[in-house]
């Protein structure tokens, strides 16, 4: 499968706990951090849940 790069662009300070947990599961813990993952349906669903906090670099 293809890989995608995800960058955190907004803070998770005032977010609900489930969104914070999703960000930690993605491996994003600091601002402007970039992680690379396989583009699986489960991962894309996680990115969709926190789309207002991240940017997909591709």
N, CA, C and O atoms as a Tripos MOL2 file, in Angstrom:
@<TRIPOS>MOLECULE
protein
  232   231    58     0     0
PROTEIN
NO_CHARGES

@<TRIPOS>ATOM
      1 N           0.8300   -1.1850    0.0000 N.3       1 UNK1
      2 CA          0.0000    0.0000    0.0000 C.3       1 UNK1
      3 C           0.8780    1.2530    0.0000 C.2       1 UNK1
      4 O           2.0780    1.1990    0.2660 O.2       1 UNK1
      5 N           0.2530    2.3510   -0.2990 N.am      2 UNK2
      6 CA          0.9630    3.6280   -0.3130 C.3       2 UNK2
      7 C           1.1860    4.1260    1.1130 C.2       2 UNK2
      8 O           0.4730    3.7430    2.0410 O.2       2 UNK2
      9 N           2.1680    4.9680    1.2610 N.am      3 UNK3
     10 CA          2.4140    5.5790    2.5580 C.3       3 UNK3
     11 C           2.0230    7.0470    2.4930 C.2       3 UNK3
     12 O           2.0970    7.6770    1.4390 O.2       3 UNK3
     13 N           1.6070    7.5810    3.6320 N.am      4 UNK4
     14 CA          1.2740    8.9940    3.7180 C.3       4 UNK4
     15 C           2.0280    9.5980    4.8910 C.2       4 UNK4
     16 O           2.3170    8.9210    5.8770 O.2       4 UNK4
     17 N           2.3410   10.8780    4.7700 N.am      5 UNK5
     18 CA          2.9750   11.6220    5.8500 C.3       5 UNK5
     19 C           1.9260   12.5330    6.4670 C.2       5 UNK5
     20 O           1.1880   13.2180    5.7600 O.2       5 UNK5
     21 N           1.8700   12.5320    7.7910 N.am      6 UNK6
     22 CA          0.8860   13.3200    8.5120 C.3       6 UNK6
     23 C           1.6350   14.2890    9.4150 C.2       6 UNK6
     24 O           2.5470   13.8900   10.1370 O.2       6 UNK6
     25 N           1.2510   15.5660    9.3750 N.am      7 UNK7
     26 CA          1.8940   16.5870   10.1920 C.3       7 UNK7
     27 C           0.8570   17.2200   11.1180 C.2       7 UNK7
     28 O          -0.2430   17.5650   10.6850 O.2       7 UNK7
     29 N           1.2100   17.3680   12.3870 N.am      8 UNK8
     30 CA          0.3310   18.0450   13.3390 C.3       8 UNK8
     31 C           0.4860   19.5410   13.1580 C.2       8 UNK8
     32 O           1.5940   20.0710   13.2420 O.2       8 UNK8
     33 N          -0.6320   20.2310   12.9080 N.am      9 UNK9
     34 CA         -0.5750   21.6680   12.6690 C.3       9 UNK9
     35 C          -1.3130   22.4790   13.7330 C.2       9 UNK9
     36 O          -1.1550   23.6980   13.7860 O.2       9 UNK9
     37 N          -2.1120   21.8320   14.5800 N.am     10 UNK10
     38 CA         -2.8110   22.5280   15.6610 C.3      10 UNK10
     39 C          -2.6120   21.7750   16.9630 C.2      10 UNK10
     40 O          -2.3510   20.5720   16.9740 O.2      10 UNK10
     41 N          -2.7410   22.5050   18.0540 N.am     11 UNK11
     42 CA         -2.5410   21.9440   19.3780 C.3      11 UNK11
     43 C          -3.7420   21.1010   19.7980 C.2      11 UNK11
     44 O          -4.8640   21.3240   19.3440 O.2      11 UNK11
     45 N          -3.4850   20.1270   20.6750 N.am     12 UNK12
     46 CA         -4.5570   19.2630   21.1710 C.3      12 UNK12
     47 C          -4.9720   19.6450   22.5910 C.2      12 UNK12
     48 O          -5.6450   18.8660   23.2670 O.2      12 UNK12
     49 N          -4.5810   20.8250   23.0470 N.am     13 UNK13
     50 CA         -4.8170   21.2160   24.4350 C.3      13 UNK13
     51 C          -6.3090   21.2440   24.7790 C.2      13 UNK13
     52 O          -6.7030   20.6950   25.8080 O.2      13 UNK13
     53 N          -7.1330   21.8570   23.9610 N.am     14 UNK14
     54 CA         -8.5590   21.9800   24.2910 C.3      14 UNK14
     55 C          -9.4210   20.9850   23.5220 C.2      14 UNK14
     56 O         -10.5930   21.2650   23.2700 O.2      14 UNK14
     57 N          -8.8830   19.8500   23.1500 N.am     15 UNK15
     58 CA         -9.6140   18.8320   22.3940 C.3      15 UNK15
     59 C         -10.2070   17.7880   23.3370 C.2      15 UNK15
     60 O          -9.7190   17.6100   24.4530 O.2      15 UNK15
     61 N         -11.2510   17.1020   22.8960 N.am     16 UNK16
     62 CA        -11.7990   16.0080   23.6950 C.3      16 UNK16
     63 C         -10.7860   14.8700   23.8540 C.2      16 UNK16
     64 O          -9.8400   14.7470   23.0760 O.2      16 UNK16
     65 N         -11.0060   14.0490   24.8730 N.am     17 UNK17
     66 CA        -10.0630   12.9760   25.1890 C.3      17 UNK17
     67 C          -9.9320   11.9700   24.0530 C.2      17 UNK17
     68 O          -8.8440   11.4390   23.8290 O.2      17 UNK17
     69 N         -11.0270   11.6960   23.3260 N.am     18 UNK18
     70 CA        -10.9330   10.7180   22.2440 C.3      18 UNK18
     71 C         -10.0610   11.2270   21.1000 C.2      18 UNK18
     72 O          -9.3720   10.4380   20.4520 O.2      18 UNK18
     73 N         -10.0810   12.5310   20.8440 N.am     19 UNK19
     74 CA         -9.2150   13.0930   19.8080 C.3      19 UNK19
     75 C          -7.7620   13.1020   20.2580 C.2      19 UNK19
     76 O          -6.8640   12.8590   19.4520 O.2      19 UNK19
     77 N          -7.5180   13.3780   21.5330 N.am     20 UNK20
     78 CA         -6.1550   13.3080   22.0550 C.3      20 UNK20
     79 C          -5.6140   11.8930   21.9390 C.2      20 UNK20
     80 O          -4.4550   11.6940   21.5740 O.2      20 UNK20
     81 N          -6.4500   10.9130   22.2470 N.am     21 UNK21
     82 CA         -6.0250    9.5180   22.1460 C.3      21 UNK21
     83 C          -5.7310    9.1310   20.7020 C.2      21 UNK21
     84 O          -4.7960    8.3750   20.4380 O.2      21 UNK21
     85 N          -6.5180    9.6410   19.7750 N.am     22 UNK22
     86 CA         -6.2820    9.3660   18.3600 C.3      22 UNK22
     87 C          -4.9640    9.9620   17.9070 C.2      22 UNK22
     88 O          -4.2160    9.3220   17.1670 O.2      22 UNK22
     89 N          -4.6690   11.1810   18.3430 N.am     23 UNK23
     90 CA         -3.4050   11.8150   17.9720 C.3      23 UNK23
     91 C          -2.2170   11.0320   18.5260 C.2      23 UNK23
     92 O          -1.2130   10.8620   17.8350 O.2      23 UNK23
     93 N          -2.3200   10.5550   19.7610 N.am     24 UNK24
     94 CA         -1.2370    9.7700   20.3460 C.3      24 UNK24
     95 C          -1.1000    8.4260   19.6320 C.2      24 UNK24
     96 O           0.0110    7.9230   19.4600 O.2      24 UNK24
     97 N          -2.2230    7.8450   19.2180 N.am     25 UNK25
     98 CA         -2.1720    6.5770   18.4790 C.3      25 UNK25
     99 C          -1.5190    6.7640   17.1090 C.2      25 UNK25
    100 O          -0.8830    5.8470   16.5890 O.2      25 UNK25
    101 N          -1.6780    7.9420   16.5350 N.am     26 UNK26
    102 CA         -1.0150    8.2370   15.2630 C.3      26 UNK26
    103 C           0.4730    8.4920   15.4510 C.2      26 UNK26
    104 O           1.2350    8.4540   14.4850 O.2      26 UNK26
    105 N           0.8940    8.7520   16.6910 N.am     27 UNK27
    106 CA          2.2940    9.0190   16.9640 C.3      27 UNK27
    107 C           2.6290   10.4920   16.9590 C.2      27 UNK27
    108 O           3.8000   10.8670   16.8970 O.2      27 UNK27
    109 N           1.5980   11.3390   17.0250 N.am     28 UNK28
    110 CA          1.8030   12.7900   17.0020 C.3      28 UNK28
    111 C           1.6650   13.3340   18.4140 C.2      28 UNK28
    112 O           0.5920   13.2640   19.0130 O.2      28 UNK28
    113 N           2.7520   13.8750   18.9410 N.am     29 UNK29
    114 CA          2.7380   14.3690   20.3070 C.3      29 UNK29
    115 C           3.1830   15.8220   20.4250 C.2      29 UNK29
    116 O           2.9600   16.4450   21.4630 O.2      29 UNK29
    117 N           3.8050   16.3740   19.3880 N.am     30 UNK30
    118 CA          4.2810   17.7570   19.4270 C.3      30 UNK30
    119 C           3.8570   18.4860   18.1560 C.2      30 UNK30
    120 O           3.5930   17.8680   17.1240 O.2      30 UNK30
    121 N           3.8000   19.7880   18.2510 N.am     31 UNK31
    122 CA          3.4500   20.6060   17.0990 C.3      31 UNK31
    123 C           4.4790   20.4370   15.9880 C.2      31 UNK31
    124 O           5.6760   20.3270   16.2530 O.2      31 UNK31
    125 N           4.0160   20.4160   14.7620 N.am     32 UNK32
    126 CA          4.8240   20.2790   13.5470 C.3      32 UNK32
    127 C           5.5520   18.9450   13.4480 C.2      32 UNK32
    128 O           6.4470   18.7910   12.6180 O.2      32 UNK32
    129 N           5.1820   17.9840   14.2790 N.am     33 UNK33
    130 CA          5.7660   16.6510   14.1720 C.3      33 UNK33
    131 C           5.2190   15.9700   12.9150 C.2      33 UNK33
    132 O           4.0550   16.1530   12.5600 O.2      33 UNK33
    133 N           6.0560   15.1940   12.2540 N.am     34 UNK34
    134 CA          5.6610   14.4830   11.0340 C.3      34 UNK34
    135 C           5.8920   13.0000   11.2480 C.2      34 UNK34
    136 O           6.9610   12.5860   11.6980 O.2      34 UNK34
    137 N           4.8750   12.1950   10.9210 N.am     35 UNK35
    138 CA          4.9990   10.7420   10.9810 C.3      35 UNK35
    139 C           4.5940   10.1680    9.6350 C.2      35 UNK35
    140 O           3.8520   10.7900    8.8750 O.2      35 UNK35
    141 N           5.0880    8.9830    9.3560 N.am     36 UNK36
    142 CA          4.7760    8.3090    8.0920 C.3      36 UNK36
    143 C           4.1410    6.9600    8.4070 C.2      36 UNK36
    144 O           4.6770    6.1790    9.1930 O.2      36 UNK36
    145 N           2.9990    6.6940    7.7870 N.am     37 UNK37
    146 CA          2.2500    5.4530    8.0240 C.3      37 UNK37
    147 C           1.7740    4.8790    6.6960 C.2      37 UNK37
    148 O           1.7100    5.5780    5.6840 O.2      37 UNK37
    149 N           1.4450    3.6000    6.7220 N.am     38 UNK38
    150 CA          0.7730    2.9580    5.5880 C.3      38 UNK38
    151 C          -0.6560    3.4900    5.5070 C.2      38 UNK38
    152 O          -1.2860    3.7210    6.5380 O.2      38 UNK38
    153 N          -1.1650    3.6850    4.3140 N.am     39 UNK39
    154 CA         -2.5040    4.2440    4.1110 C.3      39 UNK39
    155 C          -3.5520    3.1330    4.1590 C.2      39 UNK39
    156 O          -4.1160    2.7610    3.1300 O.2      39 UNK39
    157 N          -3.8080    2.6050    5.3540 N.am     40 UNK40
    158 CA         -4.8340    1.5730    5.5400 C.3      40 UNK40
    159 C          -6.1700    2.2500    5.8220 C.2      40 UNK40
    160 O          -6.1950    3.4150    6.2180 O.2      40 UNK40
    161 N          -7.2760    1.5460    5.6290 N.am     41 UNK41
    162 CA         -8.5820    2.1470    5.9230 C.3      41 UNK41
    163 C          -8.7260    2.5870    7.3800 C.2      41 UNK41
    164 O          -9.3500    3.6110    7.6540 O.2      41 UNK41
    165 N          -8.1570    1.8270    8.3150 N.am     42 UNK42
    166 CA         -8.2360    2.1980    9.7270 C.3      42 UNK42
    167 C          -7.4780    3.4930    9.9850 C.2      42 UNK42
    168 O          -7.9650    4.3640   10.7070 O.2      42 UNK42
    169 N          -6.3150    3.6230    9.4130 N.am     43 UNK43
    170 CA         -5.5160    4.8240    9.6110 C.3      43 UNK43
    171 C          -6.1820    6.0340    8.9640 C.2      43 UNK43
    172 O          -6.1820    7.1200    9.5420 O.2      43 UNK43
    173 N          -6.7420    5.8610    7.7880 N.am     44 UNK44
    174 CA         -7.4230    6.9730    7.1200 C.3      44 UNK44
    175 C          -8.6390    7.4360    7.9130 C.2      44 UNK44
    176 O          -8.9630    8.6230    7.9130 O.2      44 UNK44
    177 N          -9.3130    6.5080    8.5880 N.am     45 UNK45
    178 CA        -10.4170    6.8730    9.4650 C.3      45 UNK45
    179 C          -9.9470    7.6890   10.6510 C.2      45 UNK45
    180 O         -10.6210    8.6280   11.0740 O.2      45 UNK45
    181 N          -8.7720    7.3270   11.1950 N.am     46 UNK46
    182 CA         -8.2090    8.0850   12.3080 C.3      46 UNK46
    183 C          -7.8420    9.4970   11.8630 C.2      46 UNK46
    184 O          -8.0880   10.4640   12.5840 O.2      46 UNK46
    185 N          -7.2560    9.6130   10.6820 N.am     47 UNK47
    186 CA         -6.8920   10.9280   10.1540 C.3      47 UNK47
    187 C          -8.1490   11.7520    9.9090 C.2      47 UNK47
    188 O          -8.1520   12.9570   10.1610 O.2      47 UNK47
    189 N          -9.2030   11.1320    9.4270 N.am     48 UNK48
    190 CA        -10.4500   11.8540    9.1740 C.3      48 UNK48
    191 C         -11.0520   12.3850   10.4690 C.2      48 UNK48
    192 O         -11.6700   13.4500   10.4770 O.2      48 UNK48
    193 N         -10.8750   11.6490   11.5640 N.am     49 UNK49
    194 CA        -11.4210   12.0680   12.8520 C.3      49 UNK49
    195 C         -10.7480   13.3340   13.3770 C.2      49 UNK49
    196 O         -11.3880   14.1540   14.0350 O.2      49 UNK49
    197 N          -9.4620   13.4920   13.0860 N.am     50 UNK50
    198 CA         -8.7170   14.6570   13.5940 C.3      50 UNK50
    199 C          -8.2300   15.5400   12.4440 C.2      50 UNK50
    200 O          -7.1640   16.1500   12.5350 O.2      50 UNK50
    201 N          -8.9990   15.6050   11.3800 N.am     51 UNK51
    202 CA         -8.5730   16.3360   10.1790 C.3      51 UNK51
    203 C          -8.3780   17.8240   10.4240 C.2      51 UNK51
    204 O          -7.6590   18.4820    9.6720 O.2      51 UNK51
    205 N          -9.0100   18.3700   11.4690 N.am     52 UNK52
    206 CA         -8.8460   19.7930   11.7770 C.3      52 UNK52
    207 C          -7.5590   20.0660   12.5420 C.2      52 UNK52
    208 O          -7.2010   21.2240   12.7560 O.2      52 UNK52
    209 N          -6.8520   19.0030   12.9610 N.am     53 UNK53
    210 CA         -5.6100   19.1570   13.7140 C.3      53 UNK53
    211 C          -4.3600   18.7810   12.9100 C.2      53 UNK53
    212 O          -3.2420   19.1120   13.3040 O.2      53 UNK53
    213 N          -4.5560   18.0900   11.7880 N.am     54 UNK54
    214 CA         -3.4190   17.5720   11.0310 C.3      54 UNK54
    215 C          -3.4780   18.0230    9.5780 C.2      54 UNK54
    216 O          -4.4920   18.5290    9.0970 O.2      54 UNK54
    217 N          -2.3540   17.8210    8.8990 N.am     55 UNK55
    218 CA         -2.2520   18.0800    7.4680 C.3      55 UNK55
    219 C          -1.5810   16.8640    6.8430 C.2      55 UNK55
    220 O          -0.5490   16.4070    7.3340 O.2      55 UNK55
    221 N          -2.1540   16.3380    5.7690 N.am     56 UNK56
    222 CA         -1.5640   15.2100    5.0630 C.3      56 UNK56
    223 C          -0.6160   15.7630    4.0210 C.2      56 UNK56
    224 O          -1.0190   16.5050    3.1250 O.2      56 UNK56
    225 N           0.6590   15.3910    4.1470 N.am     57 UNK57
    226 CA          1.6910   15.9080    3.2470 C.3      57 UNK57
    227 C           1.7570   15.0940    1.9690 C.2      57 UNK57
    228 O           1.9750   15.6460    0.8910 O.2      57 UNK57
    229 N           1.5700   13.7680    2.0800 N.am     58 UNK58
    230 CA          1.5870   12.8300    0.9530 C.3      58 UNK58
    231 C           2.9170   12.6100    0.4150 C.2      58 UNK58
    232 O           3.0800   11.8450   -0.5350 O.2      58 UNK58
@<TRIPOS>BOND
     1     1     2 1
     2     2     3 1
     3     3     4 2
     4     3     5 am
     5     5     6 1
     6     6     7 1
     7     7     8 2
     8     7     9 am
     9     9    10 1
    10    10    11 1
    11    11    12 2
    12    11    13 am
    13    13    14 1
    14    14    15 1
    15    15    16 2
    16    15    17 am
    17    17    18 1
    18    18    19 1
    19    19    20 2
    20    19    21 am
    21    21    22 1
    22    22    23 1
    23    23    24 2
    24    23    25 am
    25    25    26 1
    26    26    27 1
    27    27    28 2
    28    27    29 am
    29    29    30 1
    30    30    31 1
    31    31    32 2
    32    31    33 am
    33    33    34 1
    34    34    35 1
    35    35    36 2
    36    35    37 am
    37    37    38 1
    38    38    39 1
    39    39    40 2
    40    39    41 am
    41    41    42 1
    42    42    43 1
    43    43    44 2
    44    43    45 am
    45    45    46 1
    46    46    47 1
    47    47    48 2
    48    47    49 am
    49    49    50 1
    50    50    51 1
    51    51    52 2
    52    51    53 am
    53    53    54 1
    54    54    55 1
    55    55    56 2
    56    55    57 am
    57    57    58 1
    58    58    59 1
    59    59    60 2
    60    59    61 am
    61    61    62 1
    62    62    63 1
    63    63    64 2
    64    63    65 am
    65    65    66 1
    66    66    67 1
    67    67    68 2
    68    67    69 am
    69    69    70 1
    70    70    71 1
    71    71    72 2
    72    71    73 am
    73    73    74 1
    74    74    75 1
    75    75    76 2
    76    75    77 am
    77    77    78 1
    78    78    79 1
    79    79    80 2
    80    79    81 am
    81    81    82 1
    82    82    83 1
    83    83    84 2
    84    83    85 am
    85    85    86 1
    86    86    87 1
    87    87    88 2
    88    87    89 am
    89    89    90 1
    90    90    91 1
    91    91    92 2
    92    91    93 am
    93    93    94 1
    94    94    95 1
    95    95    96 2
    96    95    97 am
    97    97    98 1
    98    98    99 1
    99    99   100 2
   100    99   101 am
   101   101   102 1
   102   102   103 1
   103   103   104 2
   104   103   105 am
   105   105   106 1
   106   106   107 1
   107   107   108 2
   108   107   109 am
   109   109   110 1
   110   110   111 1
   111   111   112 2
   112   111   113 am
   113   113   114 1
   114   114   115 1
   115   115   116 2
   116   115   117 am
   117   117   118 1
   118   118   119 1
   119   119   120 2
   120   119   121 am
   121   121   122 1
   122   122   123 1
   123   123   124 2
   124   123   125 am
   125   125   126 1
   126   126   127 1
   127   127   128 2
   128   127   129 am
   129   129   130 1
   130   130   131 1
   131   131   132 2
   132   131   133 am
   133   133   134 1
   134   134   135 1
   135   135   136 2
   136   135   137 am
   137   137   138 1
   138   138   139 1
   139   139   140 2
   140   139   141 am
   141   141   142 1
   142   142   143 1
   143   143   144 2
   144   143   145 am
   145   145   146 1
   146   146   147 1
   147   147   148 2
   148   147   149 am
   149   149   150 1
   150   150   151 1
   151   151   152 2
   152   151   153 am
   153   153   154 1
   154   154   155 1
   155   155   156 2
   156   155   157 am
   157   157   158 1
   158   158   159 1
   159   159   160 2
   160   159   161 am
   161   161   162 1
   162   162   163 1
   163   163   164 2
   164   163   165 am
   165   165   166 1
   166   166   167 1
   167   167   168 2
   168   167   169 am
   169   169   170 1
   170   170   171 1
   171   171   172 2
   172   171   173 am
   173   173   174 1
   174   174   175 1
   175   175   176 2
   176   175   177 am
   177   177   178 1
   178   178   179 1
   179   179   180 2
   180   179   181 am
   181   181   182 1
   182   182   183 1
   183   183   184 2
   184   183   185 am
   185   185   186 1
   186   186   187 1
   187   187   188 2
   188   187   189 am
   189   189   190 1
   190   190   191 1
   191   191   192 2
   192   191   193 am
   193   193   194 1
   194   194   195 1
   195   195   196 2
   196   195   197 am
   197   197   198 1
   198   198   199 1
   199   199   200 2
   200   199   201 am
   201   201   202 1
   202   202   203 1
   203   203   204 2
   204   203   205 am
   205   205   206 1
   206   206   207 1
   207   207   208 2
   208   207   209 am
   209   209   210 1
   210   210   211 1
   211   211   212 2
   212   211   213 am
   213   213   214 1
   214   214   215 1
   215   215   216 2
   216   215   217 am
   217   217   218 1
   218   218   219 1
   219   219   220 2
   220   219   221 am
   221   221   222 1
   222   222   223 1
   223   223   224 2
   224   223   225 am
   225   225   226 1
   226   226   227 1
   227   227   228 2
   228   227   229 am
   229   229   230 1
   230   230   231 1
   231   231   232 2
@<TRIPOS>SUBSTRUCTURE
     1 UNK1         2 RESIDUE 1 A UNK
     2 UNK2         6 RESIDUE 1 A UNK
     3 UNK3        10 RESIDUE 1 A UNK
     4 UNK4        14 RESIDUE 1 A UNK
     5 UNK5        18 RESIDUE 1 A UNK
     6 UNK6        22 RESIDUE 1 A UNK
     7 UNK7        26 RESIDUE 1 A UNK
     8 UNK8        30 RESIDUE 1 A UNK
     9 UNK9        34 RESIDUE 1 A UNK
    10 UNK10       38 RESIDUE 1 A UNK
    11 UNK11       42 RESIDUE 1 A UNK
    12 UNK12       46 RESIDUE 1 A UNK
    13 UNK13       50 RESIDUE 1 A UNK
    14 UNK14       54 RESIDUE 1 A UNK
    15 UNK15       58 RESIDUE 1 A UNK
    16 UNK16       62 RESIDUE 1 A UNK
    17 UNK17       66 RESIDUE 1 A UNK
    18 UNK18       70 RESIDUE 1 A UNK
    19 UNK19       74 RESIDUE 1 A UNK
    20 UNK20       78 RESIDUE 1 A UNK
    21 UNK21       82 RESIDUE 1 A UNK
    22 UNK22       86 RESIDUE 1 A UNK
    23 UNK23       90 RESIDUE 1 A UNK
    24 UNK24       94 RESIDUE 1 A UNK
    25 UNK25       98 RESIDUE 1 A UNK
    26 UNK26      102 RESIDUE 1 A UNK
    27 UNK27      106 RESIDUE 1 A UNK
    28 UNK28      110 RESIDUE 1 A UNK
    29 UNK29      114 RESIDUE 1 A UNK
    30 UNK30      118 RESIDUE 1 A UNK
    31 UNK31      122 RESIDUE 1 A UNK
    32 UNK32      126 RESIDUE 1 A UNK
    33 UNK33      130 RESIDUE 1 A UNK
    34 UNK34      134 RESIDUE 1 A UNK
    35 UNK35      138 RESIDUE 1 A UNK
    36 UNK36      142 RESIDUE 1 A UNK
    37 UNK37      146 RESIDUE 1 A UNK
    38 UNK38      150 RESIDUE 1 A UNK
    39 UNK39      154 RESIDUE 1 A UNK
    40 UNK40      158 RESIDUE 1 A UNK
    41 UNK41      162 RESIDUE 1 A UNK
    42 UNK42      166 RESIDUE 1 A UNK
    43 UNK43      170 RESIDUE 1 A UNK
    44 UNK44      174 RESIDUE 1 A UNK
    45 UNK45      178 RESIDUE 1 A UNK
    46 UNK46      182 RESIDUE 1 A UNK
    47 UNK47      186 RESIDUE 1 A UNK
    48 UNK48      190 RESIDUE 1 A UNK
    49 UNK49      194 RESIDUE 1 A UNK
    50 UNK50      198 RESIDUE 1 A UNK
    51 UNK51      202 RESIDUE 1 A UNK
    52 UNK52      206 RESIDUE 1 A UNK
    53 UNK53      210 RESIDUE 1 A UNK
    54 UNK54      214 RESIDUE 1 A UNK
    55 UNK55      218 RESIDUE 1 A UNK
    56 UNK56      222 RESIDUE 1 A UNK
    57 UNK57      226 RESIDUE 1 A UNK
    58 UNK58      230 RESIDUE 1 A UNK
